[in-house]
């Protein structure tokens, strides 16, 4: 695989983004009292953003796996 460092950096960034999104969702779901002055609408918007970030990170990881992180990917 050419430019392994680039693929590794992309993978690590996606994994980091996934962890940040999971942390945000867990905070919103499990500790809403610790969020402070959020209204219900603010909390929903923050949860929606975290969910989108999680889905985006998971999608990026899957693409990397499908195209670059397997020995016999056929692409």
TORFI-276291 format. One record per residue (C-alpha): residue in three letters; x, y, z. Coordinates in steps of 0.2 Angstrom, whole numbers, padded with zeros to 4 digits, always signed. Last residue first. Layout:
REM TORFI-276291
ALAXYZ ...
This chain:
REM TORFI-276291
UNK-0052-0011-0029 UNK-0051-0030-0026 UNK-0049-0028-0008 UNK-0036-0042-0005 UNK-0024-0035+0008 UNK-0037-0025+0017 UNK-0035-0008+0025 UNK-0037+0003+0009 UNK-0053+0001+0000 UNK-0066-0007+0011 UNK-0057-0003+0028 UNK-0055+0015+0023 UNK-0073+0016+0017 UNK-0079+0008+0033 UNK-0069+0020+0044 UNK-0076+0035+0034 UNK-0093+0029+0036 UNK-0091+0026+0055 UNK-0084+0044+0057 UNK-0099+0051+0047 UNK-0111+0041+0057 UNK-0103+0047+0074 UNK-0103+0065+0068 UNK-0121+0064+0063 UNK-0126+0057+0080 UNK-0116+0070+0089 UNK-0125+0084+0078 UNK-0142+0076+0082 UNK-0137+0075+0101 UNK-0132+0094+0101 UNK-0148+0098+0092 UNK-0159+0088+0104 UNK-0150+0096+0119 UNK-0152+0113+0112 UNK-0171+0110+0109 UNK-0173+0103+0126 UNK-0165+0119+0133 UNK-0147+0119+0138 UNK-0142+0129+0153 UNK-0130+0116+0161 UNK-0125+0101+0153 UNK-0121+0091+0169 UNK-0140+0088+0172 UNK-0140+0079+0155 UNK-0129+0065+0162 UNK-0133+0048+0154 UNK-0140+0053+0137 UNK-0131+0070+0133 UNK-0115+0064+0141 UNK-0116+0047+0132 UNK-0119+0056+0115 UNK-0105+0068+0118 UNK-0093+0054+0122 UNK-0099+0044+0107 UNK-0096+0059+0096 UNK-0078+0062+0103 UNK-0074+0043+0101 UNK-0080+0043+0083 UNK-0070+0059+0079 UNK-0054+0051+0086 UNK-0057+0035+0076 UNK-0059+0045+0060 UNK-0043+0055+0064 UNK-0034+0039+0067 UNK-0040+0031+0051 UNK-0035+0047+0041 UNK-0018+0047+0049 UNK-0015+0028+0045 UNK-0020+0031+0027 UNK-0008+0045+0025 UNK+0006+0036+0034 UNK+0003+0021+0023 UNK+0007+0031+0008 UNK+0007+0017-0005 UNK+0000+0000+0000 
